[in-house]
Amino acid sequence: MGSSAHSRRNILRGIGAGAVVVGWNAVTGTWSTASASAEGVIPVPPLDGTLETSPAVLGEFSKDWGGFITATPKAVLRPGSVQDVVKIVNYARANCLKVAVNGQSGTSDDQESHSFWGNAAVPGGIAIDAKGFSTIHSITSTHAIVGAGVSLHQLSAATLDRGLIVPSQTDYLRLSVGGVASVGGFGGTVPKYGLFSDMIEEVEVVTGAGQVLTASPSVRPDLFNAVINGAGQVAVITKAKVRLMKAPERVRMFTLSYTDLAKWQRDQEFLMRDGRFTHQGGGFSRKPDNSGWWYQIEAGYYYSSPSVPDDAALLAGLNDERSALQVHDHLFRDWTFRVDPGEQAWKDGGFWDGPHPWLHLLVPASKIQTFVPFVLNELQVEQLGAGFTILSPFQTAKVTRPLFAKPNEPVAYLCDLLRMPPPGDPNIQAYLAQNRRFYEKLVSLGGKRYIIGAIPGMTPTQWQRHFGTVWPFLVASKRRYDPDGVLTPGQGFFS
Ligand SMILES: Cc1cc2nc3c(=O)[nH]c(=O)nc-3n(C[C@H](O)[C@H](O)[C@H](O)COP(=O)(O)OP(=O)(O)OC[C@H]3O[C@@H](n4cnc5c(N)ncnc54)[C@H](O)[C@@H]3O)c2cc1C
């Protein structure tokens, strides 16, 4: 979205904030801004924040970054307190309305849900603007307590000022704490520490029954396990306690290239077992002369003075094409915010507005040699546009919370096609169909999807298949904590 569109959006937001909603008119099925005494109007309780209904504001909450689903809410709550969420959840229950949090992440002039398939959508219901919870409450040497609408970018900036960092977080940081805790959160340190959601030690939530509760692995663990990676199904997260560790001063990044997929996989798993690098990722990219694909490992060594990396020792035992090796040394702060220039370049090139048919899959290690050739047999580099791929290993045992559905093997790979089609690309539907084909193939090989991404046509039965053995836990948690089924319909798990 161009800058003129951003400023227009902000002006409209200001105008929209003027209308005051007094109640839901159950007779006309509309909000009343006139008189609470009109027939059929059920008054909204007094709020610390605002409930907005102007078309401009509703329009801002009707799409997400993926750009495939348009679903307009009837109102947007900009909460001024946790009690506002309680009141609106109870109001929704009493009036058969739905509610969903919208992470409103991004840059300050361009905030939206960074979901792909209407996950935060609440057609005809009430969207909650997570920015109502954007306070960093405290930071100690071991953890931060933050509002769920704080972005990982804001949190990193604040912790780095104190020499601290979240051990595992997403590569792209302009995402909300609550939105990422609800789905998982992959980044380069997942092989060592687990997902971002594994860094959450406690949450404060408003359940779908309107109760304010705290939960952690030791206090109400069943609620905690239903909230973390739980896609907003049982509660609204308002606050989270996030683990921190000492940040290094620098990171030395090694890009290792391979033409042989088997050698690449051997080295990925050797390095993960060996643990010499803190950051470990990878992907595949077309060779510049278009003669085939490179498979790459991105390995990062964290260090602080006076220690100095021993490159020879770090590269010992690896079988990469050494002539293609690239080594770059970065200040850790620069490395943390490494995606910012790329985001700006995508925006400047018109790639940011979408649609974005991104695909995120989880491949069992034993099927890499089957699945990757299957994909590359069909994938043309043009189908990625200005985007790229990720093929990155993780140890499934490091993913500790039950609702993250993962392949049933000790090692799995995140396989992403982060497609950035040029404006007006006529092949978007073909990319979606290809995503679906790749997903079905993977399911037949025992793989899973990451619940983010653009895979069309998921049915409740297929979601049940996705969650597998934890499906009964999800269903029971939904019944217990969201008995009227008001929360987060856009995930489409149940209907
Ligand atoms: C450009 C881009 C880069 C990305 N990079 C990465 C990456 O590096 N690693 C990675 O793992 N993912 C990445 N993602 C995916 C991202 O993690 C998810 O889409 C995430 O859910 C988006 O968070 P959000 O703050 O925009 O939340 P939303 O998209 O608004 O919400 C996601 C879901 O969680 C629910 N939800 C949000 N907040 C709360 C809350 N407080 N309480 C309860 N439910 C809530 C919503 O209703 C919705 O169902 C990226 C996405 C984009 C667009």
PDBQT file of the ligand as one rigid body, heavy atoms in Angstrom, charges set to zero:
ROOT
HETATM    1  C1  LIG A 501       5.060 -10.289   6.146  1.00  0.00    +0.000 C 
HETATM    2  C2  LIG A 501       4.839 -11.431   7.107  1.00  0.00    +0.000 A 
HETATM    3  C3  LIG A 501       5.917 -12.040   7.709  1.00  0.00    +0.000 A 
HETATM    4  C4  LIG A 501       5.734 -13.099   8.594  1.00  0.00    +0.000 A 
HETATM    5  N1  LIG A 501       6.812 -13.692   9.172  1.00  0.00    +0.000 NA
HETATM    6  C5  LIG A 501       6.652 -14.744   9.991  1.00  0.00    +0.000 A 
HETATM    7  C6  LIG A 501       7.768 -15.379  10.591  1.00  0.00    +0.000 A 
HETATM    8  O1  LIG A 501       8.921 -14.969  10.420  1.00  0.00    +0.000 OA
HETATM    9  N2  LIG A 501       7.526 -16.481  11.373  1.00  0.00    +0.000 N 
HETATM   10  C7  LIG A 501       6.264 -16.941  11.617  1.00  0.00    +0.000 A 
HETATM   11  O2  LIG A 501       6.098 -17.912  12.342  1.00  0.00    +0.000 OA
HETATM   12  N3  LIG A 501       5.191 -16.323  11.086  1.00  0.00    +0.000 NA
HETATM   13  C8  LIG A 501       5.362 -15.259  10.276  1.00  0.00    +0.000 A 
HETATM   14  N4  LIG A 501       4.259 -14.643   9.737  1.00  0.00    +0.000 N 
HETATM   15  C9  LIG A 501       2.924 -15.148  10.080  1.00  0.00    +0.000 C 
HETATM   16  C10 LIG A 501       2.422 -14.537  11.396  1.00  0.00    +0.000 C 
HETATM   17  O3  LIG A 501       3.138 -15.068  12.493  1.00  0.00    +0.000 OA
HETATM   18  C11 LIG A 501       0.963 -14.897  11.646  1.00  0.00    +0.000 C 
HETATM   19  O4  LIG A 501       0.189 -14.572  10.535  1.00  0.00    +0.000 OA
HETATM   20  C12 LIG A 501       0.440 -14.191  12.896  1.00  0.00    +0.000 C 
HETATM   21  O5  LIG A 501      -0.741 -14.815  13.317  1.00  0.00    +0.000 OA
HETATM   22  C13 LIG A 501       0.154 -12.748  12.599  1.00  0.00    +0.000 C 
HETATM   23  O6  LIG A 501       0.023 -12.055  13.781  1.00  0.00    +0.000 OA
HETATM   24  P1  LIG A 501      -0.885 -10.760  13.890  1.00  0.00    +0.000 P 
HETATM   25  O7  LIG A 501      -0.338 -10.028  15.048  1.00  0.00    +0.000 OA
HETATM   26  O8  LIG A 501      -1.007 -10.047  12.606  1.00  0.00    +0.000 OA
HETATM   27  O9  LIG A 501      -2.264 -11.426  14.311  1.00  0.00    +0.000 OA
HETATM   28  P2  LIG A 501      -3.597 -11.708  13.490  1.00  0.00    +0.000 P 
HETATM   29  O10 LIG A 501      -3.275 -12.132  12.126  1.00  0.00    +0.000 OA
HETATM   30  O11 LIG A 501      -4.515 -10.562  13.619  1.00  0.00    +0.000 OA
HETATM   31  O12 LIG A 501      -4.162 -12.914  14.345  1.00  0.00    +0.000 OA
HETATM   32  C14 LIG A 501      -3.827 -14.248  14.125  1.00  0.00    +0.000 C 
HETATM   33  C15 LIG A 501      -4.879 -15.114  14.825  1.00  0.00    +0.000 C 
HETATM   34  O13 LIG A 501      -4.723 -15.012  16.231  1.00  0.00    +0.000 OA
HETATM   35  C16 LIG A 501      -5.894 -14.406  16.811  1.00  0.00    +0.000 C 
HETATM   36  N5  LIG A 501      -5.387 -13.429  17.790  1.00  0.00    +0.000 N 
HETATM   37  C17 LIG A 501      -4.611 -12.352  17.542  1.00  0.00    +0.000 A 
HETATM   38  N6  LIG A 501      -4.338 -11.721  18.703  1.00  0.00    +0.000 NA
HETATM   39  C18 LIG A 501      -4.940 -12.430  19.680  1.00  0.00    +0.000 A 
HETATM   40  C19 LIG A 501      -5.047 -12.268  21.080  1.00  0.00    +0.000 A 
HETATM   41  N7  LIG A 501      -4.476 -11.244  21.716  1.00  0.00    +0.000 N 
HETATM   42  N8  LIG A 501      -5.774 -13.180  21.781  1.00  0.00    +0.000 NA
HETATM   43  C20 LIG A 501      -6.369 -14.218  21.154  1.00  0.00    +0.000 A 
HETATM   44  N9  LIG A 501      -6.320 -14.405  19.827  1.00  0.00    +0.000 NA
HETATM   45  C21 LIG A 501      -5.612 -13.525  19.099  1.00  0.00    +0.000 A 
HETATM   46  C22 LIG A 501      -6.633 -13.740  15.676  1.00  0.00    +0.000 C 
HETATM   47  O14 LIG A 501      -8.011 -13.607  15.927  1.00  0.00    +0.000 OA
HETATM   48  C23 LIG A 501      -6.323 -14.678  14.536  1.00  0.00    +0.000 C 
HETATM   49  O15 LIG A 501      -7.153 -15.785  14.609  1.00  0.00    +0.000 OA
HETATM   50  C24 LIG A 501       4.420 -13.575   8.862  1.00  0.00    +0.000 A 
HETATM   51  C25 LIG A 501       3.330 -12.958   8.251  1.00  0.00    +0.000 A 
HETATM   52  C26 LIG A 501       3.527 -11.909   7.374  1.00  0.00    +0.000 A 
HETATM   53  C27 LIG A 501       2.350 -11.279   6.705  1.00  0.00    +0.000 C 
ENDROOT
TORSDOF 0
